[in-house]
Amino acid sequence: MSPDSIAMTSLRRLIGYQVQHQGIPCQIVEVLEEGPVLVLQEIACNRVIQPDQFGKARRWVPQILEIRVRGSSGQLTPGFLDLGVVQFLLP
């Protein structure tokens, strides 16, 4: 599959899928058009402290990760390919 053939609508269909990122179970929660970038939320109990707008510790939240779909050369990134979701993008 060529990188140009991946449409945003196809990427958005991945929202809700559970994947493994570097051995950590995650769920795809959003797709950002700039990049494009997949936003993952860790499913495991790894939580981080989320600061408020003033930088003060506010609450514990799941870790959020961003995975670029394409690199600067336009090719699919290794991080995206490692998620194993390319087969779900096929028509």
The first five atom37 places (N, CA, C, CB, O) and aatype in JSON, in Angstrom:
{
  "aatype": [12, 15, 14, 3, 15, 9, 0, 12, 16, 15, 10, 1, 1, 10, 9, 7, 18, 5, 19, 5, 8, 5, 7, 9, 14, 4, 5, 9, 19, 6, 19, 10, 6, 6, 7, 14, 19, 10, 19, 10, 5, 6, 9, 0, 4, 2, 1, 19, 9, 5, 14, 3, 5, 13, 7, 11, 0, 1, 1, 17, 19, 14, 5, 9, 10, 6, 9, 1, 19, 1, 7, 15, 15, 7, 5, 10, 16, 14, 7, 13, 10, 3, 10, 7, 19, 19, 5, 13, 10, 10, 14],
  "atom_mask": [
    [1, 1, 1, 1, 1],
    [1, 1, 1, 1, 1],
    [1, 1, 1, 1, 1],
    [1, 1, 1, 1, 1],
    [1, 1, 1, 1, 1],
    [1, 1, 1, 1, 1],
    [1, 1, 1, 1, 1],
    [1, 1, 1, 1, 1],
    [1, 1, 1, 1, 1],
    [1, 1, 1, 1, 1],
    [1, 1, 1, 1, 1],
    [1, 1, 1, 1, 1],
    [1, 1, 1, 1, 1],
    [1, 1, 1, 1, 1],
    [1, 1, 1, 1, 1],
    [1, 1, 1, 0, 1],
    [1, 1, 1, 1, 1],
    [1, 1, 1, 1, 1],
    [1, 1, 1, 1, 1],
    [1, 1, 1, 1, 1],
    [1, 1, 1, 1, 1],
    [1, 1, 1, 1, 1],
    [1, 1, 1, 0, 1],
    [1, 1, 1, 1, 1],
    [1, 1, 1, 1, 1],
    [1, 1, 1, 1, 1],
    [1, 1, 1, 1, 1],
    [1, 1, 1, 1, 1],
    [1, 1, 1, 1, 1],
    [1, 1, 1, 1, 1],
    [1, 1, 1, 1, 1],
    [1, 1, 1, 1, 1],
    [1, 1, 1, 1, 1],
    [1, 1, 1, 1, 1],
    [1, 1, 1, 0, 1],
    [1, 1, 1, 1, 1],
    [1, 1, 1, 1, 1],
    [1, 1, 1, 1, 1],
    [1, 1, 1, 1, 1],
    [1, 1, 1, 1, 1],
    [1, 1, 1, 1, 1],
    [1, 1, 1, 1, 1],
    [1, 1, 1, 1, 1],
    [1, 1, 1, 1, 1],
    [1, 1, 1, 1, 1],
    [1, 1, 1, 1, 1],
    [1, 1, 1, 1, 1],
    [1, 1, 1, 1, 1],
    [1, 1, 1, 1, 1],
    [1, 1, 1, 1, 1],
    [1, 1, 1, 1, 1],
    [1, 1, 1, 1, 1],
    [1, 1, 1, 1, 1],
    [1, 1, 1, 1, 1],
    [1, 1, 1, 0, 1],
    [1, 1, 1, 1, 1],
    [1, 1, 1, 1, 1],
    [1, 1, 1, 1, 1],
    [1, 1, 1, 1, 1],
    [1, 1, 1, 1, 1],
    [1, 1, 1, 1, 1],
    [1, 1, 1, 1, 1],
    [1, 1, 1, 1, 1],
    [1, 1, 1, 1, 1],
    [1, 1, 1, 1, 1],
    [1, 1, 1, 1, 1],
    [1, 1, 1, 1, 1],
    [1, 1, 1, 1, 1],
    [1, 1, 1, 1, 1],
    [1, 1, 1, 1, 1],
    [1, 1, 1, 0, 1],
    [1, 1, 1, 1, 1],
    [1, 1, 1, 1, 1],
    [1, 1, 1, 0, 1],
    [1, 1, 1, 1, 1],
    [1, 1, 1, 1, 1],
    [1, 1, 1, 1, 1],
    [1, 1, 1, 1, 1],
    [1, 1, 1, 0, 1],
    [1, 1, 1, 1, 1],
    [1, 1, 1, 1, 1],
    [1, 1, 1, 1, 1],
    [1, 1, 1, 1, 1],
    [1, 1, 1, 0, 1],
    [1, 1, 1, 1, 1],
    [1, 1, 1, 1, 1],
    [1, 1, 1, 1, 1],
    [1, 1, 1, 1, 1],
    [1, 1, 1, 1, 1],
    [1, 1, 1, 1, 1],
    [1, 1, 1, 1, 1]
  ],
  "atom_positions": [
    [[0.85, -1.17, 0.0], [0.0, 0.0, 0.0], [0.89, 1.23, 0.0], [-0.96, 0.0, 1.22], [1.81, 1.33, 0.81]],
    [[0.63, 2.16, -0.89], [1.45, 3.36, -0.94], [0.93, 4.37, 0.07], [1.46, 3.97, -2.37], [-0.27, 4.4, 0.35]],
    [[1.83, 5.2, 0.61], [1.42, 6.19, 1.61], [0.37, 7.16, 1.09], [2.61, 6.96, 2.09], [-0.5, 7.6, 1.85]],
    [[0.43, 7.49, -0.22], [-0.53, 8.44, -0.77], [-1.94, 7.87, -0.82], [-0.11, 8.87, -2.14], [-2.92, 8.61, -0.86]],
    [[-2.04, 6.54, -0.82], [-3.36, 5.92, -0.93], [-4.08, 5.82, 0.41], [-3.23, 4.55, -1.55], [-5.23, 5.38, 0.45]],
    [[-3.43, 6.21, 1.48], [-4.07, 6.16, 2.8], [-4.86, 7.45, 3.0], [-3.02, 5.96, 3.94], [-4.27, 8.52, 3.16]],
    [[-6.17, 7.35, 2.99], [-7.03, 8.51, 3.15], [-7.34, 8.72, 4.63], [-8.34, 8.35, 2.34], [-7.28, 7.79, 5.44]],
    [[-7.67, 9.96, 4.97], [-8.03, 10.26, 6.35], [-9.24, 9.45, 6.79], [-8.31, 11.77, 6.52], [-9.32, 9.04, 7.95]],
    [[-10.18, 9.23, 5.9], [-11.37, 8.45, 6.27], [-10.97, 7.02, 6.65], [-12.4, 8.43, 5.12], [-11.55, 6.43, 7.55]],
    [[-9.98, 6.47, 5.94], [-9.49, 5.13, 6.28], [-8.82, 5.13, 7.64], [-8.51, 4.61, 5.21], [-9.03, 4.22, 8.43]],
    [[-8.02, 6.15, 7.9], [-7.34, 6.23, 9.2], [-8.36, 6.41, 10.33], [-6.33, 7.39, 9.21], [-8.19, 5.82, 11.4]],
    [[-9.39, 7.19, 10.1], [-10.4, 7.41, 11.15], [-11.15, 6.13, 11.5], [-11.4, 8.48, 10.7], [-11.64, 5.98, 12.62]],
    [[-11.24, 5.21, 10.54], [-11.89, 3.93, 10.84], [-11.12, 3.14, 11.88], [-12.03, 3.09, 9.56], [-11.67, 2.21, 12.49]],
    [[-9.86, 3.49, 12.1], [-9.03, 2.78, 13.09], [-9.34, 3.2, 14.52], [-7.56, 3.02, 12.8], [-8.94, 2.52, 15.46]],
    [[-10.06, 4.31, 14.7], [-10.38, 4.77, 16.05], [-11.14, 3.68, 16.79], [-11.2, 6.1, 16.01], [-12.14, 3.15, 16.29]],
    [[-10.66, 3.35, 17.97], [-11.27, 2.29, 18.78], [-10.5, 0.98, 18.73], [0.0, 0.0, 0.0], [-10.68, 0.13, 19.59]],
    [[-9.64, 0.81, 17.72], [-8.85, -0.42, 17.62], [-7.83, -0.5, 18.75], [-8.13, -0.49, 16.25], [-7.26, 0.51, 19.16]],
    [[-7.62, -1.7, 19.25], [-6.58, -1.93, 20.25], [-5.35, -2.46, 19.55], [-7.06, -2.92, 21.36], [-5.43, -3.37, 18.72]],
    [[-4.2, -1.88, 19.88], [-2.93, -2.23, 19.26], [-1.86, -2.38, 20.33], [-2.51, -1.17, 18.21], [-2.07, -2.04, 21.49]],
    [[-0.71, -2.89, 19.92], [0.46, -2.96, 20.8], [1.49, -1.97, 20.29], [1.06, -4.42, 20.85], [1.87, -2.01, 19.12]],
    [[1.95, -1.08, 21.16], [3.03, -0.15, 20.81], [4.19, -0.41, 21.76], [2.55, 1.34, 20.9], [4.11, -0.13, 22.95]],
    [[5.27, -0.95, 21.21], [6.46, -1.3, 22.0], [6.08, -2.19, 23.18], [7.17, -0.03, 22.49], [6.59, -2.02, 24.29]],
    [[5.18, -3.14, 22.93], [4.78, -4.1, 23.95], [3.73, -3.59, 24.92], [0.0, 0.0, 0.0], [3.35, -4.32, 25.84]],
    [[3.27, -2.37, 24.74], [2.29, -1.78, 25.64], [0.92, -1.78, 24.96], [2.7, -0.33, 26.06], [0.79, -1.25, 23.86]],
    [[-0.1, -2.37, 25.59], [-1.43, -2.34, 24.99], [-2.0, -0.93, 24.98], [-2.38, -3.29, 25.74], [-2.02, -0.23, 26.0]],
    [[-2.48, -0.51, 23.8], [-3.01, 0.83, 23.62], [-4.28, 0.77, 22.79], [-1.97, 1.76, 22.95], [-4.58, -0.24, 22.15]],
    [[-5.03, 1.86, 22.81], [-6.21, 2.0, 21.97], [-6.03, 3.27, 21.14], [-7.52, 2.06, 22.83], [-5.57, 4.29, 21.64]],
    [[-6.4, 3.2, 19.86], [-6.36, 4.38, 19.0], [-7.57, 5.23, 19.34], [-6.34, 3.99, 17.46], [-8.71, 4.79, 19.22]],
    [[-7.31, 6.47, 19.79], [-8.41, 7.32, 20.25], [-8.67, 8.53, 19.34], [-8.12, 7.8, 21.64], [-9.71, 9.17, 19.45]],
    [[-7.72, 8.84, 18.45], [-7.9, 10.02, 17.59], [-6.94, 9.95, 16.42], [-7.68, 11.33, 18.38], [-5.91, 9.27, 16.49]],
    [[-7.28, 10.64, 15.35], [-6.39, 10.8, 14.2], [-6.28, 12.29, 13.93], [-6.94, 10.02, 12.93], [-7.28, 12.97, 13.69]],
    [[-5.06, 12.8, 13.97], [-4.82, 14.21, 13.68], [-4.44, 14.36, 12.21], [-3.7, 14.79, 14.6], [-3.61, 13.6, 11.7]],
    [[-5.04, 15.32, 11.53], [-4.78, 15.49, 10.09], [-3.37, 15.97, 9.82], [-5.77, 16.47, 9.5], [-2.77, 15.58, 8.81]],
    [[-2.82, 16.8, 10.68], [-1.45, 17.27, 10.49], [-0.49, 16.13, 10.67], [-1.11, 18.42, 11.46], [-0.33, 15.63, 11.78]],
    [[0.12, 15.71, 9.63], [1.09, 14.61, 9.74], [0.81, 13.52, 8.73], [0.0, 0.0, 0.0], [1.65, 13.36, 7.85]],
    [[-0.23, 12.77, 8.75], [-1.17, 12.57, 9.85], [-0.54, 11.81, 11.03], [-2.39, 11.8, 9.35], [0.52, 11.21, 10.89]],
    [[-1.21, 11.87, 12.16], [-0.72, 11.27, 13.39], [-1.84, 10.47, 14.04], [-0.18, 12.37, 14.37], [-2.98, 10.94, 14.14]],
    [[-1.51, 9.25, 14.49], [-2.45, 8.47, 15.29], [-2.2, 8.78, 16.75], [-2.31, 6.93, 15.0], [-1.05, 8.8, 17.19]],
    [[-3.26, 9.02, 17.51], [-3.14, 9.27, 18.94], [-3.56, 8.0, 19.66], [-4.02, 10.51, 19.39], [-4.68, 7.51, 19.49]],
    [[-2.65, 7.48, 20.48], [-2.9, 6.25, 21.23], [-3.03, 6.56, 22.71], [-1.77, 5.22, 20.99], [-2.37, 7.47, 23.21]],
    [[-3.86, 5.81, 23.39], [-3.99, 5.9, 24.85], [-3.66, 4.54, 25.42], [-5.43, 6.37, 25.28], [-4.22, 3.53, 25.01]],
    [[-2.74, 4.53, 26.38], [-2.37, 3.26, 27.0], [-3.57, 2.67, 27.72], [-1.19, 3.45, 27.98], [-4.32, 3.37, 28.41]],
    [[-3.75, 1.36, 27.56], [-4.84, 0.65, 28.24], [-4.38, 0.16, 29.61], [-5.34, -0.53, 27.38], [-5.17, 0.08, 30.54]],
    [[-3.1, -0.17, 29.71], [-2.54, -0.68, 30.97], [-2.65, 0.39, 32.05], [-1.05, -1.12, 30.78], [-3.06, 1.52, 31.79]],
    [[-2.29, 0.03, 33.24], [-2.46, 0.93, 34.38], [-1.38, 2.01, 34.47], [-2.47, 0.13, 35.66], [-1.32, 2.73, 35.48]],
    [[-0.54, 2.16, 33.46], [0.47, 3.22, 33.49], [-0.23, 4.57, 33.37], [1.51, 3.04, 32.35], [-0.84, 4.87, 32.34]],
    [[-0.14, 5.35, 34.39], [-0.79, 6.66, 34.38], [0.24, 7.73, 34.69], [-1.96, 6.71, 35.41], [1.24, 7.48, 35.36]],
    [[-0.02, 8.92, 34.19], [0.86, 10.05, 34.42], [0.03, 11.17, 35.05], [1.53, 10.53, 33.09], [-1.19, 11.19, 34.96]],
    [[0.72, 12.09, 35.69], [0.02, 13.22, 36.3], [-0.18, 14.28, 35.23], [0.82, 13.8, 37.51], [0.77, 14.71, 34.58]],
    [[-1.43, 14.7, 35.05], [-1.75, 15.73, 34.07], [-1.74, 17.08, 34.78], [-3.12, 15.46, 33.39], [-2.46, 17.28, 35.75]],
    [[-0.94, 18.01, 34.29], [-0.93, 19.34, 34.9], [-2.11, 20.18, 34.41], [0.39, 20.05, 34.61], [-2.65, 19.95, 33.33]],
    [[-2.49, 21.18, 35.22], [-3.5, 22.12, 34.76], [-2.82, 23.19, 33.91], [-4.26, 22.75, 35.97], [-1.64, 23.07, 33.59]],
    [[-3.55, 24.21, 33.54], [-3.01, 25.24, 32.65], [-1.88, 26.04, 33.29], [-4.1, 26.18, 32.23], [-1.16, 26.76, 32.59]],
    [[-1.72, 25.93, 34.6], [-0.65, 26.65, 35.28], [0.53, 25.76, 35.62], [-1.18, 27.28, 36.55], [1.49, 26.2, 36.25]],
    [[0.46, 24.48, 35.2], [1.55, 23.55, 35.43], [1.48, 22.81, 36.75], [0.0, 0.0, 0.0], [2.4, 22.06, 37.08]],
    [[0.42, 23.0, 37.51], [0.27, 22.31, 38.79], [-0.35, 20.94, 38.57], [-0.59, 23.15, 39.77], [-1.25, 20.77, 37.75]],
    [[0.15, 19.96, 39.32], [-0.37, 18.6, 39.21], [-1.86, 18.6, 39.48], [0.37, 17.63, 40.18], [-2.32, 19.17, 40.47]],
    [[-2.61, 17.96, 38.62], [-4.05, 18.01, 38.75], [-4.68, 16.64, 38.98], [-4.64, 18.63, 37.52], [-5.43, 16.45, 39.94]],
    [[-4.38, 15.68, 38.09], [-5.02, 14.37, 38.2], [-4.2, 13.33, 37.46], [-6.47, 14.41, 37.64], [-3.32, 13.66, 36.65]],
    [[-4.49, 12.07, 37.75], [-3.83, 10.95, 37.08], [-4.63, 10.58, 35.84], [-3.69, 9.72, 38.03], [-5.85, 10.42, 35.9]],
    [[-3.95, 10.45, 34.71], [-4.61, 10.1, 33.45], [-3.78, 9.05, 32.72], [-4.81, 11.35, 32.55], [-2.58, 8.92, 32.98]],
    [[-4.4, 8.29, 31.81], [-3.62, 7.34, 31.01], [-2.6, 8.07, 30.13], [-4.56, 6.47, 30.14], [-2.84, 9.19, 29.7]],
    [[-1.48, 7.42, 29.88], [-0.44, 7.98, 29.02], [-0.98, 8.1, 27.59], [0.84, 7.09, 29.06], [-1.64, 7.19, 27.1]],
    [[-0.69, 9.21, 26.95], [-1.09, 9.44, 25.56], [0.17, 9.43, 24.7], [-1.87, 10.8, 25.4], [1.18, 10.04, 25.05]],
    [[0.1, 8.73, 23.56], [1.24, 8.63, 22.64], [0.79, 9.08, 21.26], [1.8, 7.18, 22.59], [-0.36, 8.89, 20.89]],
    [[1.71, 9.68, 20.51], [1.43, 10.09, 19.14], [2.36, 9.34, 18.2], [1.59, 11.62, 18.97], [3.57, 9.32, 18.4]],
    [[1.79, 8.73, 17.18], [2.55, 7.96, 16.2], [2.32, 8.57, 14.83], [2.14, 6.44, 16.22], [1.2, 8.58, 14.31]],
    [[3.39, 9.09, 14.23], [3.29, 9.64, 12.88], [3.04, 8.52, 11.88], [4.59, 10.42, 12.5], [3.62, 7.45, 11.97]],
    [[2.17, 8.78, 10.94], [1.86, 7.8, 9.9], [2.92, 7.86, 8.8], [0.45, 8.05, 9.3], [3.38, 6.81, 8.33]],
    [[3.31, 9.06, 8.39], [4.31, 9.24, 7.33], [5.51, 10.0, 7.86], [3.7, 9.98, 6.13], [5.38, 10.9, 8.69]],
    [[6.68, 9.63, 7.36], [7.9, 10.34, 7.7], [8.1, 11.53, 6.76], [0.0, 0.0, 0.0], [7.25, 11.8, 5.91]],
    [[9.22, 12.22, 6.92], [9.49, 13.4, 6.1], [9.63, 13.05, 4.62], [10.75, 14.09, 6.58], [9.4, 13.9, 3.76]],
    [[10.01, 11.82, 4.32], [10.15, 11.38, 2.92], [8.82, 10.93, 2.32], [11.17, 10.25, 2.82], [8.75, 10.62, 1.13]],
    [[7.76, 10.9, 3.12], [6.45, 10.47, 2.64], [6.18, 8.99, 2.81], [0.0, 0.0, 0.0], [5.07, 8.53, 2.53]],
    [[7.16, 8.25, 3.26], [6.99, 6.81, 3.47], [6.32, 6.55, 4.82], [8.36, 6.09, 3.4], [6.39, 7.37, 5.74]],
    [[5.67, 5.39, 4.92], [5.07, 5.0, 6.2], [6.17, 4.8, 7.23], [4.22, 3.7, 6.05], [7.21, 4.21, 6.92]],
    [[5.95, 5.3, 8.44], [6.98, 5.21, 9.48], [7.02, 3.81, 10.07], [6.71, 6.25, 10.59], [6.02, 3.1, 10.07]],
    [[8.19, 3.41, 10.58], [8.3, 2.1, 11.24], [7.34, 1.98, 12.42], [9.73, 1.87, 11.71], [6.78, 0.9, 12.65]],
    [[7.15, 3.06, 13.17], [6.24, 3.02, 14.31], [4.81, 2.71, 13.9], [0.0, 0.0, 0.0], [4.11, 1.96, 14.57]],
    [[4.39, 3.29, 12.79], [3.04, 3.02, 12.27], [2.94, 1.59, 11.77], [2.69, 4.0, 11.14], [1.96, 0.9, 12.07]],
    [[3.94, 1.14, 11.03], [3.92, -0.22, 10.5], [3.93, -1.26, 11.62], [5.12, -0.45, 9.58], [3.29, -2.3, 11.5]],
    [[4.64, -0.97, 12.72], [4.71, -1.9, 13.85], [3.36, -2.08, 14.55], [5.74, -1.41, 14.85], [3.16, -3.08, 15.25]],
    [[2.44, -1.15, 14.37], [1.12, -1.28, 15.0], [0.3, -2.39, 14.37], [0.36, 0.05, 14.9], [-0.63, -2.91, 14.98]],
    [[0.64, -2.77, 13.14], [-0.06, -3.87, 12.47], [-1.46, -3.54, 12.02], [0.0, 0.0, 0.0], [-2.33, -4.41, 11.98]],
    [[-1.7, -2.28, 11.66], [-3.05, -1.88, 11.26], [-3.2, -1.67, 9.76], [-3.44, -0.62, 11.98], [-4.3, -1.38, 9.28]],
    [[-2.11, -1.82, 9.01], [-2.17, -1.57, 7.57], [-3.21, -2.45, 6.91], [-0.79, -1.8, 6.92], [-3.9, -2.01, 5.99]],
    [[-3.34, -3.7, 7.35], [-4.31, -4.61, 6.74], [-5.74, -4.12, 6.9], [-4.18, -6.0, 7.34], [-6.6, -4.47, 6.09]],
    [[-6.02, -3.31, 7.92], [-7.37, -2.79, 8.13], [-7.67, -1.59, 7.23], [-7.56, -2.41, 9.59], [-8.82, -1.15, 7.15]],
    [[-6.64, -1.06, 6.57], [-6.82, 0.09, 5.69], [-7.11, -0.33, 4.25], [-5.59, 0.96, 5.73], [-7.48, 0.51, 3.43]],
    [[-6.93, -1.61, 3.96], [-7.16, -2.09, 2.6], [-8.65, -2.04, 2.28], [-6.62, -3.52, 2.42], [-9.48, -2.34, 3.14]],
    [[-8.99, -1.67, 1.03], [-10.42, -1.56, 0.66], [-11.12, -2.9, 0.68], [-10.56, -0.95, -0.71], [-12.32, -2.97, 0.39]]
  ]
}
